[in-house]
């Protein structure tokens, strides 16, 4: 399978999971009380941190070592042994310290779920090796099919028990069964892949020391960023009860697909970035990066302006009027979309300075936690999303500063500032025709539909008439698309 098509299909499969989770959030907010929903969100918060913050970069090491390993089958077994050990240790620690976790999150209902959460973690962590293993072994089709099936089934596994009025405890018993079946299927395909691997006499001998030497710096960076991702939610939980946390979480939500677009674009462009950098063409590297930033800004900025403008309709339409207090939180939190015009670490990875990722992660996490705690203490719930936006700006600023230093360029040249300002103005302008629509005495969804149609038409007219996307920008998009999609641009 070609790289572009493979990455696009992989991204679509991941997007399916995000859409399922988003759809569930809409339904669960209506079926459960705020306290029950807060507890449900706390349990998933614990699982997400346990699963993604303590993997020590082992899944990433598969991409690097498996293609060049001499004893490929042995390397896969070694990796599965390491990740399974991590799963047992993390699951055991989570279950053992659940009383302390419940104190930190200010939720006394959590300890009764300790064993169930531990089992889910044991079954889930080994599956994180599935994607890099299948992609590195050129079995992308297999990964996509299996991943897609489980992403779709995840929705029904949660929705049906809730619809049948199961308790949260009964629901998580069902989830244990679901994740155990997923682990069995995924392990079957991984062992099948391992059995087909042939030794490469010209390959490298990969030891556990080599694997950890490569993976740990990435793992530290990933772990810190994962904790930073949930830092505001942990602090809010500590200050408030589960019901208030549910209100905050619905405001501080990730819009499906938006948060993976920049990763997808940067991954698709990575080979071209490397090619330009290896030709010692710094100006060409920046120009190419700036074009991708403009392309993403043309997607992200209109999303930001429209979501903020319609938040007072969108939140109650999705979650009912009992979550109206989530509206200002959502509006502030959505400001992070403005930063999603790049992953920023793409340039760091291209120039081979991955140590910058760990430094930025550690410094930004310390500052973000301090800012979040301070703002929540003085300003209450509204301080958390403000702190999240500031923390995101610190991360971006850290990357830009280091890129400027490594490439010996100025702040004026590091970003297409004028282009971004122009795109922001174009994105805000179509909001003007939407103001009269507030006078319509319709329900939320019809009003949102009319607003979306008017906004999209206005924005597209402005984009085409102002030529904010140049022909070079369009050519860059065509370079990363599979052949059948090139004519769409």
Secondary structure, DSSP 4 states (H G I P E B T S, - for coil): --HHHHHHHHHHHHHHHHHHHHHHHHHHHHHS-HHHHHHHHHHHHHHHHHHHSSSTTHHHHHHHHGGGBSSHHHHHHHHHHHHHHHHHHHHHHHHHTHHHHHHHTT-TTGGGGHHHHHHHHHHHHGGGHHHHHHHHTT-HHHHHHHHHHHHHHHHHHHHHHHHTT--HHHHHHHHHHHHHHHHHHHHHHHHHHHHH----TTSB---HHHHHHHHHHHHHHHHHHHHHHHHHHHHHHHHS-HHHHHHHHHHSPPPTTHHHHHHHHHHHHHHHHHHHHHTT-HHHHHHHHHHHHHHHHHHHHHHHHHHHHTHHHHHHHHH-GGGGGGHHHHHHHGGGGGGTT--SHHHHHHTT-THHHHHHHHHHHHHHHHHHHHHHHHHTTHHHHHHHHHHHHHHHHHHHHHHHHHHT--HHHHS-HHHHHHHHHHHHHTTGGGGGGGG----HHHHHHHHHHHHHHHHHHHHHHHT-S-HHHHHHHHHHS-GGGGGG-
